[in-house]
Amino acid sequence: MADQVKQILMEHVRKLHLERAAAEPGFVPGTTLIQTSGAVLDEDDRAALVEQAVEMRIASGATALRFERLFARTLGLRKAHLTNSGSSANLLAVATLSAPELEDRRLRPGDEVITVAASFPTTVNPILQHGLVPVFVDVELGTYNTTLERVEAALTPRTRAIMIAHTLGNPFPVAEIADFADAHGLFLVEDNCDAVLSTYQGRNTGTFGDLATVSFYPAHHITMGEGGCLLTDNLALARIAESMRDWGRDCWCEPGEDNRCLKRFSHDMGALPVGYDHKYIFSHVGYNLKTTDIQAGLGLTQLGKLPAFVAARRRNWQRLRDGLDGLPGLLLPHATPGSEPSWFGFVVTVEPEAPFTRRQLVDFLESRRIATRLLFAGNLTRQPAYQGQPHRVVGELTNSDVITEQTFWIGVYPGITAEMIDYVIASFKEFVQGKG
């Protein structure tokens, strides 16, 4: 009887979604907001959320484990650990690399971590939060990523790691930077939050470094509402990361298990009594950064649509690139050589000699109901939060300053239709030609 009731409920949930979707008004140019990003959800997604709730899977459990295994397999890695956000995944990455088990290789306060100045704050914040020193380098306009040469110039005897994001889905030259890291004994963390299924030299981003991070916020390639993930091929780092994520506990039992090691009451650790319950032995100063099965249930249905989502992002990006090509006063983006980006957004830089400003163009687009976003924090060293924070700058941050003052981006996410893209192109042309 219960199964029949559940089946009827799920049918009604799907019907509800389809009826609401059918009632949504179509695209009206100048009235309908064209968002920069957003979740694309269907009846299966809604049903997945309800099913997890019906089964009372309200904490992290079997569904989260299933997602971790499938997502790791999707990227071609051995381990994935779900977190409550991409920012938490970055925090977990740095915490993992600071663990005592890594001995001489562990990150310690005062060590330097090479990163880029034009970035999202939570790529850099964990560096500062662990007493490390971010070393900022500039990026290239057009790709909005740094270069191997800039990273090489930042190396000192205190350098211990490199932590860089693939900007808006466009890979940085990660193979070359990974080789450089290996040659100098440095850790490499890829912030892959904007770049799921991007490739560089035919290989998925997120698979070159020691650790990679992903976000499942609604703006990203797939969503759990909130959520993130830390991934690695290194089983030793995976074990540390799992402990750090799960309160710092030493026990590695899965949710619902009590004695996987078969010696739950036989451990002799620290200054504890011999036989102290292993489930309550803590070997790291950790966090609770887990997600829930409700979120993971949504993630599983989204994961099945990931290839189609990526294809839509690439189509939208290319349609914009073709349609805006040749417009004066605009520097348009291009893929890093050797890469196939899974685009997060379409970046535009207003050239210095243009007869208009970024603010004028952005105001016009917003008036046409075309949403815009700046390229995250711009030059982080100019942000109020980072005034007085320990850091080092290598070279001039000229392009990061250009990004701060003249760059913005618009959406390519799968919820944007070809009709919307054509309206965006027409709006750009109307503005630019009107200023000519």
C-alpha positions as CSV (number, residue, x, y, z in Angstrom):
1,M,0.0,0.0,0.0
2,A,2.8,2.4,0.9
3,D,4.5,1.9,-2.4
4,Q,1.3,2.6,-4.3
5,V,0.8,5.8,-2.3
6,K,4.3,6.8,-3.0
7,Q,3.9,6.1,-6.8
8,I,0.7,8.2,-6.9
9,L,2.4,11.0,-5.0
10,M,5.4,11.0,-7.4
11,E,3.0,11.1,-10.4
12,H,1.2,14.1,-8.9
13,V,4.6,15.8,-8.2
14,R,5.6,15.4,-11.9
15,K,2.2,16.5,-13.1
16,L,2.4,19.6,-10.8
17,H,5.8,20.5,-12.3
18,L,4.6,20.1,-15.9
19,E,1.5,22.1,-15.3
20,R,3.5,25.0,-13.8
21,A,6.1,24.8,-16.5
22,A,3.4,25.0,-19.2
23,A,1.9,28.1,-17.5
24,E,5.2,30.0,-17.6
25,P,5.0,32.8,-20.2
26,G,7.2,32.6,-23.2
27,F,10.1,34.9,-23.9
28,V,9.1,38.6,-24.4
29,P,12.0,40.7,-25.5
30,G,12.6,43.6,-23.2
31,T,10.3,42.1,-20.5
32,T,11.6,38.7,-19.7
33,L,14.8,38.8,-17.7
34,I,17.7,37.0,-19.4
35,Q,19.6,35.8,-16.4
36,T,23.4,35.3,-16.2
37,S,22.9,31.9,-14.6
38,G,20.3,29.7,-13.0
39,A,19.2,26.2,-12.3
40,V,17.5,24.3,-15.1
41,L,15.1,21.9,-13.3
42,D,12.5,19.5,-14.7
43,E,9.9,17.2,-13.3
44,D,12.4,14.5,-12.5
45,D,14.4,17.0,-10.4
46,R,11.3,17.9,-8.4
47,A,10.4,14.3,-8.0
48,A,13.9,13.4,-6.8
49,L,13.7,16.0,-4.0
50,V,10.3,14.8,-2.9
51,E,11.3,11.2,-3.0
52,Q,14.3,11.8,-0.7
53,A,12.0,13.7,1.7
54,V,9.4,10.9,1.6
55,E,12.0,8.3,2.5
56,M,13.2,10.6,5.3
57,R,16.7,10.7,4.0
58,I,17.4,14.0,5.6
59,A,21.1,13.7,6.5
60,S,24.1,12.5,4.5
61,G,23.8,8.8,3.7
62,A,23.5,6.3,0.9
63,T,22.3,8.8,-1.7
64,A,25.2,11.1,-1.1
65,L,27.6,8.1,-1.4
66,R,26.1,7.1,-4.7
67,F,26.5,10.6,-6.0
68,E,30.1,10.8,-4.9
69,R,30.9,7.6,-6.7
70,L,29.1,8.5,-9.9
71,F,30.6,12.0,-10.0
72,A,34.1,10.8,-9.4
73,R,33.6,8.3,-12.3
74,T,32.2,11.1,-14.5
75,L,35.4,13.1,-14.1
76,G,37.7,10.1,-14.2
77,L,38.9,10.3,-10.6
78,R,39.0,7.8,-7.7
79,K,37.4,9.8,-4.9
80,A,34.8,12.6,-4.5
81,H,33.7,14.0,-1.1
82,L,30.5,16.1,-1.1
83,T,30.5,19.3,0.8
84,N,27.9,22.0,1.6
85,S,29.4,24.4,-0.9
86,G,32.2,25.0,-3.4
87,S,33.7,27.5,-1.0
88,S,33.7,24.8,1.7
89,A,35.4,22.5,-0.8
90,N,38.2,25.1,-1.2
91,L,38.5,25.4,2.6
92,L,38.7,21.6,2.8
93,A,41.3,21.4,0.2
94,V,43.7,23.8,2.0
95,A,42.9,22.1,5.4
96,T,43.8,18.7,3.8
97,L,47.1,20.0,2.6
98,S,47.9,21.3,6.0
99,A,47.4,18.0,7.8
100,P,50.2,16.7,10.0
101,E,50.4,13.3,8.2
102,L,52.0,15.1,5.2
103,E,55.0,15.9,7.4
104,D,57.5,18.1,5.6
105,R,55.2,18.7,2.7
106,R,52.3,20.0,4.8
107,L,51.4,23.6,4.4
108,R,52.4,25.7,7.4
109,P,51.7,29.3,8.4
110,G,53.9,31.6,6.4
111,D,54.2,29.3,3.4
112,E,53.4,30.9,0.0
113,V,50.6,29.8,-2.3
114,I,50.6,31.1,-5.9
115,T,47.2,32.3,-7.1
116,V,45.7,35.0,-9.4
117,A,44.6,38.4,-8.4
118,A,41.5,38.4,-10.7
119,S,39.5,35.8,-8.9
120,F,36.5,34.9,-6.7
121,P,37.3,35.5,-3.0
122,T,36.8,32.0,-1.8
123,T,39.6,30.6,-4.0
124,V,41.9,32.8,-1.9
125,N,40.2,33.0,1.5
126,P,41.3,29.6,2.7
127,I,44.9,30.5,2.0
128,L,44.6,33.4,4.4
129,Q,42.5,31.5,6.9
130,H,45.3,29.0,7.3
131,G,47.9,31.6,7.9
132,L,49.4,31.2,4.4
133,V,50.5,34.0,2.1
134,P,48.8,34.3,-1.3
135,V,51.2,35.4,-4.0
136,F,49.2,37.2,-6.7
137,V,50.0,37.1,-10.4
138,D,48.2,38.7,-13.3
139,V,46.1,37.1,-16.0
140,E,45.7,37.5,-19.8
141,L,42.8,39.5,-21.3
142,G,40.8,37.3,-23.6
143,T,41.3,34.1,-21.7
144,Y,41.2,35.7,-18.3
145,N,43.7,33.1,-17.0
146,T,47.3,33.3,-16.0
147,T,50.3,31.8,-17.8
148,L,53.0,29.4,-16.9
149,E,55.6,32.2,-17.2
150,R,53.8,34.3,-14.6
151,V,53.6,31.3,-12.2
152,E,57.3,30.5,-12.8
153,A,58.2,34.1,-11.9
154,A,56.4,33.8,-8.5
155,L,58.4,30.9,-7.3
156,T,60.5,31.4,-4.1
157,P,61.9,29.0,-1.5
158,R,58.8,29.6,0.5
159,T,56.4,28.5,-2.2
160,R,54.5,25.3,-1.3
161,A,51.4,25.3,-3.5
162,I,49.5,26.7,-6.4
163,M,45.7,27.3,-6.2
164,I,44.0,28.7,-9.3
165,A,40.5,28.6,-10.8
166,H,39.6,27.9,-14.4
167,T,38.0,31.3,-15.1
168,L,34.3,31.1,-16.2
169,G,35.0,27.6,-17.6
170,N,38.0,28.5,-19.6
171,P,40.9,26.3,-18.6
172,F,44.2,27.8,-17.5
173,P,47.3,26.0,-19.0
174,V,46.9,23.4,-16.4
175,A,49.1,20.6,-17.9
176,E,52.1,22.9,-18.0
177,I,51.4,24.3,-14.6
178,A,51.0,20.8,-13.2
179,D,54.3,19.8,-14.7
180,F,55.9,22.9,-13.1
181,A,54.3,22.0,-9.7
182,D,55.6,18.4,-9.9
183,A,59.1,19.6,-10.8
184,H,59.3,21.8,-7.7
185,G,57.4,19.6,-5.3
186,L,54.4,21.9,-5.1
187,F,50.8,21.0,-4.4
188,L,48.3,22.0,-7.1
189,V,44.7,22.7,-6.3
190,E,42.3,23.2,-9.3
191,D,39.3,25.3,-8.5
192,N,37.1,23.7,-11.0
193,C,33.8,25.2,-9.8
194,D,33.1,27.0,-13.1
195,A,34.5,24.4,-15.4
196,V,33.0,20.9,-15.0
197,L,33.7,18.9,-18.1
198,S,36.0,21.5,-19.6
199,T,39.0,19.8,-21.2
200,Y,42.6,20.7,-21.7
201,Q,44.7,18.7,-24.2
202,G,41.8,16.2,-24.3
203,R,41.7,15.7,-20.5
204,N,39.1,16.9,-18.0
205,T,40.0,19.9,-15.9
206,G,40.1,18.9,-12.3
207,T,42.2,15.8,-13.0
208,F,45.6,17.4,-13.3
209,G,46.2,18.6,-9.7
210,D,46.4,17.0,-6.3
211,L,42.9,18.2,-5.5
212,A,40.0,19.7,-7.3
213,T,36.9,21.5,-6.2
214,V,33.4,21.9,-7.7
215,S,30.3,23.9,-6.8
216,F,26.7,22.9,-7.1
217,Y,25.2,26.3,-6.3
218,P,22.3,27.0,-8.8
219,A,24.5,29.1,-10.9
220,H,26.8,26.2,-11.8
221,H,26.8,23.4,-14.3
222,I,24.5,21.2,-12.2
223,T,22.9,22.1,-8.9
224,M,21.9,20.6,-5.6
225,G,20.6,24.0,-4.4
226,E,23.7,24.4,-2.3
227,G,26.6,22.0,-2.3
228,G,30.1,21.4,-3.5
229,C,32.7,18.6,-3.9
230,L,36.4,17.9,-3.3
231,L,37.9,15.4,-5.7
232,T,41.2,13.6,-5.9
233,D,43.1,10.6,-7.3
234,N,45.3,10.4,-4.2
235,L,43.8,8.0,-1.7
236,A,45.9,9.3,1.2
237,L,44.7,12.9,0.6
238,A,41.1,11.5,0.2
239,R,41.3,9.9,3.6
240,I,42.5,13.1,5.2
241,A,39.9,15.1,3.4
242,E,37.1,12.8,4.6
243,S,38.2,13.1,8.2
244,M,38.6,16.9,7.9
245,R,35.1,17.2,6.4
246,D,33.5,14.8,9.1
247,W,34.4,16.7,12.3
248,G,38.0,15.5,12.2
249,R,37.1,12.0,13.3
250,D,39.5,9.1,12.8
251,C,36.8,6.6,12.1
252,W,36.1,5.8,8.4
253,C,32.8,4.0,8.7
254,E,30.2,4.9,6.2
255,P,26.9,6.5,7.5
256,G,24.9,3.8,9.3
257,E,28.0,1.6,10.0
258,D,29.7,1.1,13.3
259,N,32.6,-1.3,13.0
260,R,34.0,-1.5,9.5
261,C,37.6,-1.8,10.8
262,L,36.5,-4.7,13.1
263,K,38.4,-3.1,16.0
264,R,36.1,-0.3,17.1
265,F,37.0,-0.8,20.7
266,S,40.7,-1.8,20.2
267,H,42.4,1.4,19.3
268,D,45.2,3.0,21.3
269,M,45.5,6.6,20.3
270,G,46.6,9.9,21.9
271,A,46.2,10.0,25.7
272,L,42.9,8.2,25.5
273,P,42.1,5.0,27.4
274,V,42.9,1.9,25.4
275,G,39.8,0.7,23.6
276,Y,38.2,4.1,23.4
277,D,35.3,4.0,20.9
278,H,36.9,4.7,17.5
279,K,33.8,6.6,16.4
280,Y,34.7,9.2,18.9
281,I,38.4,9.5,18.3
282,F,39.4,12.7,16.5
283,S,42.7,12.8,14.7
284,H,42.2,16.2,13.0
285,V,40.9,19.6,13.9
286,G,38.1,19.3,11.5
287,Y,34.7,20.7,10.4
288,N,31.2,19.5,9.6
289,L,31.0,20.3,5.9
290,K,28.7,17.5,4.7
291,T,25.6,17.8,2.5
292,T,22.3,15.9,2.7
293,D,20.7,13.0,0.8
294,I,18.0,15.4,-0.2
295,Q,20.5,17.5,-2.0
296,A,22.3,14.5,-3.4
297,G,19.1,13.1,-4.8
298,L,18.7,16.3,-6.9
299,G,22.3,16.0,-7.8
300,L,21.8,12.6,-9.3
301,T,19.1,13.6,-11.6
302,Q,21.1,16.7,-12.6
303,L,24.2,14.6,-13.3
304,G,22.3,12.7,-15.9
305,K,21.7,15.9,-17.8
306,L,25.2,17.3,-17.5
307,P,26.4,16.4,-21.0
308,A,23.3,18.2,-22.5
309,F,23.8,21.2,-20.2
310,V,27.5,21.5,-21.3
311,A,26.5,21.2,-25.0
312,A,23.9,24.0,-24.5
313,R,26.5,26.2,-22.8
314,R,28.9,25.7,-25.7
315,R,26.2,26.5,-28.3
316,N,25.1,29.6,-26.5
317,W,28.7,30.9,-26.1
318,Q,29.5,30.2,-29.8
319,R,26.3,31.9,-31.0
320,L,27.2,35.0,-28.9
321,R,30.8,34.9,-30.2
322,D,29.8,34.7,-33.8
323,G,27.1,37.4,-33.4
324,L,29.2,39.9,-31.6
325,D,32.4,39.4,-33.7
326,G,33.7,42.6,-35.2
327,L,31.8,45.0,-33.0
328,P,34.1,48.0,-32.4
329,G,35.2,48.8,-28.8
330,L,34.7,45.3,-27.5
331,L,37.4,42.7,-26.6
332,L,35.7,39.3,-27.0
333,P,36.8,36.1,-25.2
334,H,38.6,33.2,-26.7
335,A,39.3,29.7,-25.5
336,T,42.8,28.9,-24.1
337,P,44.7,27.1,-26.9
338,G,44.4,23.4,-26.6
339,S,41.2,23.6,-24.5
340,E,37.5,22.9,-25.0
341,P,35.8,24.9,-22.4
342,S,32.5,24.1,-20.6
343,W,31.6,27.7,-20.5
344,F,30.2,29.4,-17.4
345,G,29.7,32.8,-19.0
346,F,30.7,35.1,-21.8
347,V,33.2,37.8,-20.9
348,V,33.3,41.2,-22.5
349,T,36.0,43.9,-21.9
350,V,35.3,47.4,-23.1
351,E,38.5,48.6,-24.8
352,P,40.1,51.8,-23.5
353,E,39.6,53.6,-26.9
354,A,35.9,52.8,-27.1
355,P,33.5,55.8,-27.3
356,F,31.5,54.4,-24.3
357,T,32.2,53.0,-20.9
358,R,31.5,49.7,-19.2
359,R,28.9,51.4,-17.0
360,Q,27.1,52.8,-20.0
361,L,27.0,49.5,-21.8
362,V,25.9,47.6,-18.7
363,D,23.2,50.1,-17.9
364,F,21.9,49.8,-21.4
365,L,21.8,46.0,-21.3
366,E,20.2,46.0,-17.8
367,S,17.5,48.4,-19.2
368,R,16.8,45.8,-21.9
369,R,16.4,43.1,-19.2
370,I,19.8,41.5,-20.0
371,A,21.5,40.7,-16.7
372,T,25.2,41.3,-16.3
373,R,27.8,40.5,-13.7
374,L,31.3,41.8,-13.1
375,L,34.2,39.4,-13.3
376,F,33.8,38.4,-9.7
377,A,36.0,40.5,-7.3
378,G,38.2,42.0,-10.0
379,N,41.6,42.7,-8.6
380,L,41.3,41.2,-5.1
381,T,44.1,43.3,-3.8
382,R,41.9,46.4,-4.3
383,Q,38.9,44.9,-2.3
384,P,38.4,46.2,1.2
385,A,38.5,42.8,2.8
386,Y,42.1,42.3,1.7
387,Q,43.5,45.7,2.7
388,G,46.2,44.9,5.3
389,Q,46.1,41.1,4.7
390,P,49.5,39.5,4.2
391,H,50.2,38.9,0.5
392,R,52.8,39.3,-2.2
393,V,52.4,40.6,-5.7
394,V,54.7,39.4,-8.6
395,G,54.8,41.7,-11.6
396,E,52.2,44.3,-12.5
397,L,48.5,43.5,-12.1
398,T,47.7,45.6,-15.1
399,N,45.2,43.3,-16.7
400,S,43.6,42.6,-13.3
401,D,43.0,46.3,-13.0
402,V,41.5,46.4,-16.5
403,I,39.1,43.6,-15.5
404,T,38.2,45.6,-12.4
405,E,37.4,48.7,-14.4
406,Q,36.3,47.6,-17.9
407,T,35.1,43.9,-17.8
408,F,31.8,42.2,-17.3
409,W,30.1,39.0,-18.4
410,I,26.7,37.7,-19.5
411,G,25.0,34.4,-19.4
412,V,25.2,31.2,-21.5
413,Y,23.5,28.8,-19.2
414,P,21.1,26.2,-20.6
415,G,18.0,28.2,-19.7
416,I,18.9,30.8,-22.3
417,T,17.3,30.0,-25.7
418,A,18.6,30.9,-29.2
419,E,15.9,33.6,-29.4
420,M,17.3,35.2,-26.2
421,I,20.8,35.0,-27.6
422,D,19.7,36.7,-30.8
423,Y,18.0,39.5,-28.7
424,V,21.2,40.0,-26.7
425,I,23.3,40.3,-29.9
426,A,20.8,42.7,-31.4
427,S,20.9,44.8,-28.2
428,F,24.7,45.0,-28.3
429,K,24.7,46.0,-31.9
430,E,22.0,48.7,-31.2
431,F,24.1,50.2,-28.4
432,V,27.5,50.0,-30.1
433,Q,26.3,51.3,-33.5
434,G,24.4,54.1,-31.7
435,K,27.7,55.2,-30.1
436,G,29.6,55.0,-33.4
